[in-house]
Structures are given as C-alpha cells and as structure tokens.
Amino acid sequence: MEVPEVTDVPVVRSAADGGLRSVSTALELLDCFGTDHELGVSDIARRLGVAKSTAHRLLTTLCTHGLVEKNPQSGQYRLGLHLLELGLQVASRFRVRQAALPLLEELRQRTGCTIHLAVPEGADVLFVERLQSLNGMHLLADVGRRLPAHCTSSGKVMAAFDASFAQRRRALGFPVITSSTIRTQEVWDHVLDETRLRGVAVSRDEMTVGLTSIAAPVRDHAGRARAAISIVAPTRSVGDGIERSARLISEAARKLSRGLCL
C-alpha cells in the first residue's frame, strides 16, 4: 500500500510556551510603571501591544499576588506593596554590605589579599562586594558575579551553616569546573561536616586553577549563615599562612555577625 507523502506538519506548541510568554509580558507590564505612578488598562495595553482583555487579565493576576493594586479613587493601577516587601529583602543584603565595608578594608590591609563579601542566591553564591588586593593584582570578575556554591569557599561555608542552601545545591548537582571541583553528594556532605568543625572553608584550585580562597560565615542570631567573608590569593602564595588568614577572616565575620544581630 502506498503511503501518502506528508507535506505539512502542524507545529504543536506546549502550554509551557504560552506560560513563559505570559510571564514575560507580565514582567514587561511591571516595567511600564517605571515612568508613571499610575496607569489605566488602555495605557498598558497600548504600551505592551496587546488587547485590553489581555492587559486586564494580567493586571488581575498581578493584583492577586500583591504586585499591582487598583486605586479605588482613580480606577487606575499602581505598583503593589508586595514589591516593597521584596525590595526590602534586597535592601537587607545591602545593609550587610554597608556594615561589612570597614571590616573588609581592615582585612585587606592586614592580609594584602583580595577580599570578598558574598550572599546565597538560589544554589549559587552572589558576590556583593570585592576589594582588590593591595599589590595591584586583580583577581576574578567584578561585583555581581554568580558562582556555583560547591566550587567556592564562600558557598561551602554558607552551606555548612544553612541546611536549605546546602540542599538547593545538592538538588541541582555539582557541575565540574576544574579537576579539583567537588563532583558528588558524598564529597559535598563530607566537606560540609569538616567545615562545621573548622568554622572556615577552603577552596583550592576548585573554581580557578591557581587560586585559593578561605571563607568564614556571617551568621544571624539563630546561627544560620546570611553571608560569607573570604579572601582569595594565588595558591602558590598561600602556603603556611592559611591558618593565620583563617583566624583573621573568622574574627572579621564574628564582628559583622555581632553587628547585624544588635
């Protein structure tokens, strides 16, 4: 029997495709309020290039989650208070940064090394401050860089004192960065146990071959790590100075922890 030739195959789009487009449009909708305090449905539909019904549906969804609210007097829409709540969480990170800066500078003066302040971000580490070494050697990229937690001393020490952060990395696995990077859950758990005993974490050639970092946790009143202070230097120059560096970093982290708990 002859099989008919198929000349046109319909494209099947998943519900996920439409969901992602809706999320993207909703985020663009929030950006509309960057220049206007309040906007009506027609204004938003025109700016987004969508039907009024679509704009109204998006606004209703955002209102449900507190990201947008309707002004009962004007009938227009404005940003909601839940965005303020989320913004305050971000601001708390910068409070840590501002409180840390004098301690980071003191640590740089005492060690001569590059100093980092990092916070947890998903299963990664986000560097929110970096003071470059006094010898003019610039190490790593600028502030704002994200790195997988398992290949940094900051990530290890925060995971050791924050079980939920450790689990997020565990759930996503351990991508290999260098030949020294942690690769398995068993090694990850063993390293975290050792880190809790020592109070500091060390990453030697695990993110970048030739660089070693040492980190201590900045902990809240419940003992959970909120941030980490670390130093990074060429592996060849760390040598026997690792214990002294660990003491200095731990001292700075304890001071910052006490300041944040006041």
N, C-alpha and C positions, 0 to 999 in steps of 0.2 A: 504494500500500500504506500502510495506516495505521501510524504509528509509535507504539508504546505509550508512555504517559506514564511518566516516571521520577519516582517519588515519594520514593525513599530512596537517597541516595548514600552509600556507606560512606566513612568518614574513613580515609585512608591515612596512617599515621604513619611517618616515616622512622626508620632506625636511629639517626640523629644525635639525634633527640628522646630516645630511650631512653638514649643515651650521656650526654647532658647531665644527665638526671635521676640517672644513676648517679654522675656526678662530684659533683653537688650533695649527694647522700646521703653520699658518701664524706667530703666536707668537713664535713658535719654530724656524722659519726661521730668525726672528729678532735676536734671541739669537745666531745664527750662527756667527754674526758679533762681538760677544764678544771677540773673539781671533784674528780675521782677519779684516783688514781695508777694503779690497775689496774681493769679491768672484764672480766666474762665475756661470752660470746656472748649469753646470755639477757638480761643487763642492757642491752647495746647494742641488741638487737632491740626491747626494750620502750621504750627511750628514743626510738628512731627511728620506732617504729610499723611495723616491717617483720617479715617472717618470720625465724625463726632461720637458715634456709638462706641467705637474702639477706644477713643480717649476717655469717654465716660466710664467704660468698663475697667480700664487701667487705674483710673483715679479711685474708683470704688474699692478695688483690691488694695491699693496703697493705703487708703483710709482705714481699711480693716486692720492693717498691720501698724498703724500709727505713724507711717512715714509721711503721709499727707493728711491734712484736715480741711474741712469746709468751714469757711467763715459764715456763721449764721446771719450776720448783718448784711454782708455784701453778696453772698451766694457764690463767691469765688473760692478758689483753693489756694492753700499755702502749705509750706513745709510743716511736718508734724513734730511733736515733742520727742517721739522715739528716736529721731535723728539726733536730737540733742543728747539723749542718753548714750547713743553710740559714740557721738563725738567726745563726750566726757571720758569714755573709756580710752579713746585715743589720747586725750589730753593727759590722762594719768600717766601714760608712758613718758610724755614729755616732762611731767613733774619729776619722774625718776631721773630723766636726763639732766634737768637743771640742777637737781640736788647732787648728782654724781660728778658734775664737771670739776669742782675744786679737788675732789679726791682723785679723779683721773689724772689731772695735771700734776698733782703731788706724786702719784705713782710713776708717771712718765719721768719726772725729774729724778726720782730715786733709782729707776731702773735703766733709763735711757731707751727703753723699748717702745714699740707701738702699742697703744692701749685701746681696748675696745669696751663698749657697753652694748650688750645685746639683750633682746627680749624674745620670748617664744612667739611664733607665728605659725599656727597650724602644726605641721610636723617639722617645721624648719626653724632656723634662727634668723632673726632680723637684726642687723647691726644699726643702732640708732645714734651712735657716736663713735668717732675714731680720732685719736690724737696720734699723729705720725711720730716716728722715732726722732730723737734729737740729732742723730747722725746724718739726717737727710735722706736715709734710705726709705723710700715709700713702698710699703708692703700692702698687697691686696687692693681691692677697688674702693670706691667711695662709699660713704654712709648710705644706707638704704638697700644694701646688698642682702639677699637671702641665700642661705646655705642649708643643706640638709643637716639635721641635728646630729646624726651619728658620726659625721666626719669633722666635727669641731669640738674643742674643749668646752665652749660655752653651751653647746647643745647637750653634751654629755652631763655637765654638772647641773643644768636645769632639769634634765630628765631624771636625774638621780633624786632630786627633791621635789618632783612633781609627777606623780604617777600617771595622770591623764596625758601629759605631754609625752611621756615615755611611750604610752600605749599608742598615741597617734603616729609616732614614728614606726613603731612595731607593726602597726596595721598596714602601712604603706611600703614596708620593706626597706632594704638597705642597698641602694644603688652604689656600684663600685666607682669610686673616684680615682683612687690610686691603689697600688698593690698593698698598701698598709691599711686601707679602709675597712671598718667593720662590715662583715658580709652576712652574718647570721643572727637570728634572735638569741641563740645561746650565748654568743660572744657579747652581744649588746647587754643582756641581763647580767653577765659576769662583770662587765666593765662598770655598770651602774652600781653593783654591790661594792666593788672596790672603791668607787668614787665616794659613796656614802661613808665608808670607813676613813678615807683620807681627807675628805672635806674639800678636795680640789680635783679637777680633771686635767688630763694632759692629752694633747693630740699631736703626735709626732709624724710628720710627713703624710697625714691622712687626708688632708684636703689639697695641699700643695706640697709636692716633694721639695724638701729643703727648708721647710718652715715648721716650727714647733710653737704651740700655744699652750698656755696654762690658764685655767679659769676657776673662779670661786663664785658661789651663788649669793645673790642678794635675796634674802628671804623675808616674808611677811610675818605677822605675829603668830600665824598658825604653823610656821616653819616651811611653807611652800615657796619654791623659787619663783620670784617675779621677774628676775633679770640675772645677768651674769657680768662680772668684770673679768677681763682677760688681758694677757699680754701676748704678743707674738714677736718672734725673733728668728733669725736664721738658725736652723738646727745645729749647725756646727759651732755657734757661739753660745748656746745654752749650757751645755756641758754640766759641770758640777754646780752651777748656780741655780739649778731648778728648785732646790729646797728653799733657798733664800727668796726667790721670786714667789714661790707658793705662799710663804709667810706674809710677804708684803701685800699680795693680792687678797689673801684671806682677811688681813687687817682692814684693807680698804672696803671690802664687801661687807664686813661686820659693821663698820661705821655707817655705811649707807643704809644697811638694814635697820639699824637703830634709829636713824634719822627718819626713815619712812614710817616706822611704827609709832612715832611720837604723836 
